[in-house]
């Protein structure tokens, strides 16, 4: 099928990439005021000044207009407040601004909160994706990048490392809602893939500047700054692979331009970035002049989540074949993250609820 006609004047607005790469001209970022979306959006706006970027965000939990300060006033950027659940608003934005590409970051993402309001996660993550896909199809979008998560695979068992062909076994309401969204995406790939080319990314745990303090690393940073102990769910033995947000932005760039429509791509962290929660806690302490001998006195064991998967290890050969690999070590990324939070003490208006030890998540009552 032939590509839809380019918007007026778009012929001169192409990414300066090699022949054969996909070249977006006018891009919608959903959830672009959130942590991942804002960092990736800043990267794209600054790297590709000839391309127009529109951020659609309803400024719900975790979003902050201050996240977009580095590109405020950029000639190739526009912010629109709106909700992906409103199909009329989404179609209007796509049509009125003659957009040709969608990068879908908007989501409810905090696992602890998903235990408290699971229906909200299902509505935003699954239904919101469906609304966006249908609007994109109707508006003849040329490429759709869907941001998923490594958590759709479930827990690693017996050292198995997940590849893109592994099935889904979500273990909490958040990962279930993201798996549901991917099933909807897959249905559109199979039914409408010739008209709506879609690529999917499944990244490891992303961290870095601008992350809302309910998440592990910023929560630990701000609690240490307040001389509060660090809560360890179930003792802190769960392992996570941590991907610095700058590396994630570059990975999304590679997949958008070079990814094969209909395919999914794991985005794994560099090998030294897999840490237990207690290792993360202790790695942060030297930034606050806490020595090894006194580290344990700054920790507290709290009740574990209902489900707290031991680890999510993914295999990233597929995206490495596109030319991407992570370059920021965990130590460098952690230092850059700590420095950012210490330099931006008033970035978030109120964080005390986010810094609670349990975030309101329920604790286990019985084995299933």
N, C-alpha and C positions, 0 to 999 in steps of 0.2 A: 504494500500500500504506500502511496506517495505521502510524503510529509505534508502537514497542513501548511498553508501559506504563512510566511513570516509577517509579523506585525509591521506596520509602516515605519520605515526608518531603521528597522532592526538589522538590515544587511550589514551595517557598519559596526554592529555591537556583538562581536563574537570573541570568545576566549581565544587568546593567541596560542593554540595548541597544535600538535602535529596532525597531519591529515589522517582521517579515520576516527579521531576522537569525537565524542559527542560535544557539541558546542552550544550550551544554553545562552539565551539572549536576555530573557526577562524571567526572573526566578521568584517563586513564592516560597518563603520560609514560614512554616507553621510553628508556633511555639518558640519564635526567635528571641523572645525576651527572657527565656529560661536559661538555665546553666549551659547545657550543651549547645542549644540552638544559638545563643548569643555569641559564644566563643567561635562557633563555626561561621556564623554570619559575619562577624568582624573580620575573620580570616578571608572570607570570600570577597567582601566589599573592598577590602584594602588590596587584595591581590588582583582583582579583576575590575578596575575602574570603568571599563567600557561596557560592563554588564549591569543591568538594572536589577535591584533586589528589593522585594517588598516583604516586610515582616507582619504576619497576622498573629496576634496573641490576645487572649482575653485577660491577661494579667492576674491569673489565679495563683494558687500556692506555688511558691518557688520562683515566680517571674518577678522581674524588677526592671523598670525602664532605665535605671542607672546602669544596668548591665550593658546597655547600648551606647553609653557615653562616648566611647572611642570613635564611633561613626556618626554621632549626632552632627547633622549639617552636611554629611557627605552627599554629593550631587547624584550619586547612583543608588541612593537608599531612601525608602519611605516606610514609616510605621503606620499600621492601621489596627486599631483595637477592634477585635471581633472574635467570634466563637466558631470553631470548626463544626459544632453540632448544628449550626444554622445553615442549612443547605443554600438558602436564598442568598445569604451574605457571602458565602464562599463562591458561588457562581458569579455573583456580581463583581467580586474582587478579581477573579480570574479573567472575566470578560472585559471589564472596564479598563484594566491595566494591560490587557493583551499579553498575559503571561504565557510562557511556553514550557515551563519546568516547575515541578513541585518537589521541595525537600521537606519531608514530614517529620518534624520533631515533637509536635504538640502531644503531650501525654501526662497522665498522672503516674508518677514514678516511684514514690517512696513505699517500700515494702511494708514497713510497720503500719503506715496509715491505711494500706489496702486491707488490713484485717479489720479495721474500724468501719470503713465505708466502702466495702467491696463493690456495691452496685455503681458507685460513682466511677470507679476504675473501669468497670465493664462498659459503662455508657461512654466515657470519654475515649478510652483506648480502642475499643472495638467498634462501637457505633460511630464515633468521630472519624475513624479511618474509613468506614463504609461511606459516610457522607462525602468525605473528601475524594475518594476514588471515583464515585459516581459523577461528582462535579467536574473532576479532571477529565473523565471520559467525554462528558457532554461538551466540554470546552476544548477538546482536541489537544490536550497537553501532550507534548512530544516526549517527555521523560518524567518519571515519578520515582523518587528515591524514598523508600520507607525505612525508618529507623526502628529496629526491633531491639532485642537484647539477648545476651547469652543465656539468660535465665529461662528461656522457653524450653531449653533442653532438659531442665531439671538437674538433679544432683549427679555428680560424677560417681560412678560405682566401680570399685576394683581398679582404679587408675585409668579408666577409659577416658580418652580425650575426644571431645565431640568434633565431628566434621559437619559440613553443611547438609549431608545426606541423612544424618541421624534424626530420629523422630522426636516429637515433643512430649515432655512429661512434666508440665509445670506443677510446682509444689505450693504455691500461695496465690492469693487473689490477683496480685500484680502480674506475676508471670503468666497466669491463666488468661488475663485480659490481653496481654501482648501476644500470646499464642493464638487467641481467638482472632485478633487483628491480622496476624499473618495468614490464618486460614482464609479470611476474607480476601486478603491480597492475592493468595494463591488462586482463589476462584476467579478473580479478575484477570490474572495472568492466563489461565486456561481458557477463559471465555472471551476476553477482549484484548489479549496481549498484542495482537497485530496493530490495534488502534491505540493502545495505551502501554507503551514500553515501561516496565517496572523493574527496578533493582532493589534488593533488600540488604541491609547491613545488620549484623548481630555483634555488637562490640562487647568487650569485657567491661568491668567497672571503670567508668571514666571519672577522673578527679581533676581539680585545678581551680584557678580563680573563678569567682562569681557563683560557686555552688552554694545552694541554700543550706544553712547550718544544721538541718535535720539529718544530713548524710554523714557518714562515718568520719572522714578526714576533717572537714570543716568543723564538725561538732567537737572532735577531740582538740583541735587547735583553739577554739574559743573557750572550751572548758578549762584547758590548761592556762590560758590567759587570765581566766577568772579564778585560778587556783582551786578548781574543782576536780574531783577524782574522775577518772575515765571509766565508764561502765562497760563491762565485758559480758556480752550475752553468753551464758553457758560456759564462761571461762575464757572466751576469746580464741578458741581453737579453730574456728571456721577460717578457711583460706579463701582469698580473693586475688585475682590478677588485676592490677591497677594500671590503667592506660591514661597517660597524660592527655589533657584535652587538646593540646596543640597537635599531637600525633593523630588523635581521632579526627580532627578537622582535615588534615592532609589525607587521611584514609578515605573520608567521605568524598573528597575532591577526586581521588583516583577512581573510586567506584562510579561516581556520577559520569565522569568523562570516558572511562575505559571499560566499565562493567558491562557484562552481557545481559541484555534484557531477559527477564524471567529467572535470573539467577540470584542466589543469596551468597553473601560473603561474611565469614567470621572476621572479626578484627581483634586479634589477640595482642596482649601487652608484650613488651620485651621480657626475655626469660627471667631476669632478676627482679621482676616486679610482682611476682606471686608471693604474698605474705599472709601470715595469720593475722587476725585482728590484734592480738597481743603484741606481735612484732611491729605492727603499724603504730600502736600506742607508744611503745618504747623508742621507736625511731623518731618520734616527734619530741620526746622529752628534752634532748640536748638543746633544742631551739629555745627552751625556757629555763635553761641552766639547772636542769634536774639530772643528777648523776646516776650512774647505774646502781649504786648501793641503795639509793632511796626510791628507785623506780616503783617498786611494789606498793609502797605506801600511797602512791598516786593512782592506784587501780582499785576497782571494786567489781566483784562478780555479781551480776544481776541475773534474774530468771531468763531463760532462753525464750526465743520466739516459739510459737506453736510449731512452725516449720522453719528451721534455719539450716539450709543446705550446707554441707561441709565444704564444697568447692564447685567451681565451674571452670573447667579447663577446656579451651577450644584450640583447634588446629587451624593455622592461618596460611597454609600453603597457597590456597586459591587467590587470596588478595596479594600475596607476595609475587605471584606470577604477573600481576598487573604492574609491578614495580614499586609497591609500597612496603616499607618496613618501619617499625617504631625506632625513634632515635633518642628520645629523652629517657634517661635512666630514672628509676624510682627515687633515688637520692636527689637528683637535680630537680625533678618535678615536685618533690615534697618541699624542698627549699624555696622554690619559686611560689608555691602555693602558700606556705607560711608567711613569706614576705608580703604577698598581696593582702592577706587578711589583716596583718598587723598595720599595713599602710592604709587600709580602708575600714576603720573601726565603725563608721556610721553608715555603711553601705546598706545594711538592713535595719529597718525601723525598730523591730522588736523580735528578738530571737530566743527569749527565755523559754517559751513553750517548746521550741525546736530543740533546745539543749537538754530537755528532760532525759533522764536515763533510759526510759522505756518508750518514749514517743507515743504513749497511749496504746501500744500493741498488747494484745492478750497474751497470757502465758499458757503453757500446756496444761490440760486438765486430765487427759487420759491418752493412752496409746491408741492409734487407730488400727 
